[in-house]
């Protein structure tokens, strides 16, 4: 089994934002030389996340962010974290810090409407995404 790991940067412009990173992850997969296996897409930040969802309609990420903001508002009585980003930590924990995607014939095996998104909950910031490709 071969393992290749590569990082790339994502710059966010808003406090809450979902950015389609599928092309960047696909590039890492292609450059790895691995035809069959899997890719783990990981976010090493406690106020951001990785998810897979629809990319065909841009209102889907907007609806996800709207729902998260309604469920976990930025300002809420009772938050105790002194940095003022308690909501971002909660959103990150709910969405999750990684996704695993299968690889077949050197391509990500995503559904027709699926994309990999970097989720920012405490921006704007410059962030790192780590992709580990495993297989043969």
Order of alpha helices (4+ residues) and beta strands (2+ residues): beta-beta-alpha-beta-beta-alpha-alpha-beta-beta-beta-beta
